[in-house]
Amino acid sequence: MLTAEDKKLVQQIWGKLGGAEEDVGAEALWRMFHSYPPTKTYFPHFDMSPGSDQIRGHGKKVVAALGTAIKNIDNLSQALSELSNLHAYNLRVDPVNFKPRFSLQFLAQCLQVVLATRLGKEYSPEAHSAVDKFMSAVASVLAEKYR
Amino acid sequence: MVHWTAEEKQLITGLWGRVSVEECGAEALARLLIVYPWTQRFFDNFGNLSSPTAILGNPKVRAHGKKVLTSFGEAIKNLDNLKGTYSKLSELHCDKLHVDPENFRLLGDILIIVLAAHFTKDFTPACQAVWQKLVGLVAHALARKYH
């Protein structure tokens, strides 16, 4: 469960990105495609070359959605309701036995790596913990309607 | 039989040469205990684990973190025989320590984030991809002798 302190930390960390959100999103996706090649199967129509417009565009979308989630951190279920429907019914990104480790968790790992490379020491254990919990909560909401 | 390209090996050993096993190990284990507090169940005799600060400063955590990462260093010296390298440790973790192998994957991901925070820009997507492969294989090797 996200505590008040967790929520504050997540908002703080997000605030430190200072306009680089788009880059962060694109980089997280790029890292995900390279560390977890099966995730590419959800984007067969994408140009996968470095700096691809599609990756940038999609990264921007993902990060905007996370930004919205962070602004509505007290009601993730509602804030992400549309996306939850989309992932469950249209995209059907595999949840792999419904344990927390599923494709969306790979994106969470890569997003955290991007945050860590940009923030270095500032990505403290407490911040790491808060963001990890937040991304788990986001993944849970997105998985809610799978069945 | 795992296959490593020369480039992959270079990305591993090149980075490893710049890692302080003691600092990195301590940090990784501390973060495991902070971010996934249920893992503290394996360390009842470690003393004060009551807060992130306590965990980060705990000498037993630091010592054990160093031990764990030193063993990781052995794997890096034996990239072509991870199974052999971890055979005994796998039995130990199953028969004596009773550790759910899922914890190896958690620690692996945490190690990646610690490396990312430490090396920032130098922890490139290519670097991350190779290291994710490595931690995955180490986790697999450690789980191999479970019965």
Interface residues (C-beta under 8 A of the other chain):
Chain A: E27 W30 R31 H34 S35 Y36 R101 Q109 C110 Q112 V113 A116 T117 R118 L119 G120 K121 Y123 P125 E126 H128 S129 D132
Chain B: A30 R31 I34 V35 P52 I55 L56 R105 D109 I112 I113 V114 A116 A117 H118 F119 T120 K121 F123 P125 A126 Q128 A129 Q132 K133
